[in-house]
Amino acid sequence: MNFNIFNTLILLGTIQGFIFAGVVLFLKKYRSKSSYLMVIMITAVALNSLQYYLKDVGYISYWNLMGIWYLPYATLNCTLLYLYTKTLLIPEYKIPLKEKLLFIPFVFFLLSTTVYKISLFKNPLDKNIEVNYENFANFHEIFAVFYSLFLVAMSYRIVLNYQKNSRNYNSTIVQPKVIWLKVTLILLFVVVFIYAYLMLKVVLNPQVPVNFYALWISNSFMIYWLGHIGIYKYGIQQERQNIRKYSLDKRVTVEIDSK
């Protein structure tokens, strides 16, 4: 077994992700469309980290990872982020069909991965299937880099447009939410660029092993950021605003008789 400080941080981030997801699902104050999208995204990131943690410490081999555990989460996370951004800024927003089509890349890669897994199960000694599957997985990762950059950029544009054009923009209430979203998207840009750099090394030198610790530790940090800051801290702030609003709405004025 290969245990070290790096894969321990990855494991802690994974466990943290599952805890945050459970908290949101069981507490009523977090029951909103944006919170559920955030839960799915955090769970997907945690599961993605978990499968590579198991491989890194030696619980499973590379081909057990690819043939059993591997799922194309990378094209799912960025789509969830885009929809989360919209529903957080506009809670009553209904996701139209054209935006649901953003899940097509994930569905395509998921179905293709399933076909490869079935082929590997039926023909475990066929090396051509292994080579094709590995090339396909690399293609998915490269596509996910560009797709993620595109959707993170579109999400940032949505935040800027909302801040600029929303007639209902209230700086004292909405400003913390907008600032948090901007910082989150900038951090995600950094994570995606790390992802792009590592995949470039894989493409240019396919025979040389590439260490992905920087990416998975960044993912663990993003789980903490999204879960603790985005859900827990922002949830408390939103609850305080709701209490304040309720108090103002229920304020009773007393009229004193002049006599």
Disulfide bonds with the S-S distance in Angstrom:
none
